[in-house]
Amino acid sequence: MQHKEPLYRRENTRTRGVHHGGSDYRFSRHLKKQDKTSLGSMHGKKQHGLDYTPLFRFLLSKVGQDWSDVHSEAVARLDRPEPIFWIVATNEADKKPVARAGENSYYSGLYVDQDNRLALVDPELRLEEMRPSCSCCTQTLNGVPFTRKYEAL
């Protein structure tokens, strides 16, 4: 039996300038009034350093296929099942044409249709229609950079 690669990868979190938000202990340790950051557990709930781009590309490649098969294969190759539902909507209220994954990465929204098949929320969504929100960043749709230039409003 062939072992398949996981649908996530580790990011380099030790590089210079990588910040994950939250307050640093070094700014609060000598204060008279102690805040909650210095009294809590050192093992937080957030998991930093995981990139789910391979999962999103896998799901986009499986559009039109049976959701049960796609879901079971994806869950078997993940560390946790929650990232699947970042771009896949299971009910009408959660449907979005574009799902944002990270600061500058956008992916086509997916949903499960009546026939239990994975489908695109907006099949007419095109890269040429996407408008960047700033001029300094490279923004992508499904891994391809936007073709339009930034236009200040």
N, C-alpha and C positions, 0 to 999 in steps of 0.2 A: 504494500500500500504506500502510495506516494504522499509525503507530508507537504501540505500547502503552506505558503507563507502567511503570516498574520496580516490582518488588514489594518494595521497601525504601525507606526514607527516611532522611535525615540528621537526627540530633538536635542540638540546640544544646548543644555541649560547652563553650562559653565562658562560660556563665552562672555566676553566683556560687554556690558551694556544690556544684558538680558534681565529684565525685571518682571516679576509676576504680580505686582500689586500688593497691597497690604502694607502695614507699617513695619518698619524695621525695629528690632529690639534695641539697637544701639542708640536710637534717639530717645528712648523712654526709660532706660535703666537707671539713670542718676536723678530722676525727678523725685521730688518729695511725694507727690501724689502718684502712686503706681496705677497704671492702666491695666486693662484685662489682658493685653498681649503678653505681658511678662509673667502672668500667673497661670496661663493655660498650658495645655499639653503641647509638646513639641512635635507631635505627630498629627498634622492637620488632615482635613477631609479632602482638600483639593489635590488633584493629581496634575502636576505640571510636567511638561516635557513629552507629551504624547501628541502625535500628529496623525489625524484620521483621514488624510487625503487619499490613501489607497482604498479605504472603505467607500468614500464618496464616489470614486471612479468605478469601483466594483459595482455599486448600486446603479450608477448611470448606464453601465454596460448591460445590465440585466433588465432594462425596461422592456415590458411586453411579456416577461416570463412569469411563471407561477410564484406568488408571493411566499407561500409556505416553503418552497424549496430554496428560494433566495434567502429568506430569513434564517432558516436553519443552517445554511452554509455560512452566512455572515456571523451568526452567533458563535459557531464553532471556531471561528478564526479570530475572535475578538477577546479582549480582556474583560469587557463588560458590555451589556447590550444597549445601554442608553444612547450612545452616539448614532445608532441607526436612525433613531427618531428625531435627530436634529434636522434631517432633510426629508424624511418619509412621514407623511401625515396619515394617521389611521382613521381620522374622521373629518367631516366637512369643515368644522370650525378651525382646524389646524392647517388647512391648505394655504400655501403661500407659493407664488410663482418663482420666487428666488429665496434661497436660504443662505444666510451669511455664516461662514465658518472662518473665524479669525478676523483680523482687522481689515484685510483687503481681498479676501477670497470669497467669491460668491459661487453657489452651485444651483442648478435648476431644481426646483421643488418637485418632489415625488409624492405620490399617494397610491393607495390600494383601491382599485376600482371594484365594481359589483361582481365581476367575474374572478376576483381574487388574483388579479394581475397587477404588477407594478407599472404605473403609468406616470407621465409627466403632467404636472399641474397646468402648465402653459406651453403646449408644443410649438407655438408660434414665436416664442422668445428667441431673439437673435442677438448675437454678440454686438452687432452694429448699432443696436438700439440702446445698449447700456452706456450710461454717462458717468464718467469718473467724478468723485466728490472732491478731489484735490489734485493739484498738479505735481506734488512731490512724490506720490506713491504709485507703484505699479499695481493696478487692480485687475483681477482676473475673474472670468466666468468659466467654470468647469476646467480650470487650469490654463486657459488661453487668455493672454492680456487683452484688455479693451483696445479697440481700434480707434475709437473717437478720442480726440484731444479734450483736455479740460477747458471748459468755458465758464468764466466767472459770470454770475448772474447779476 
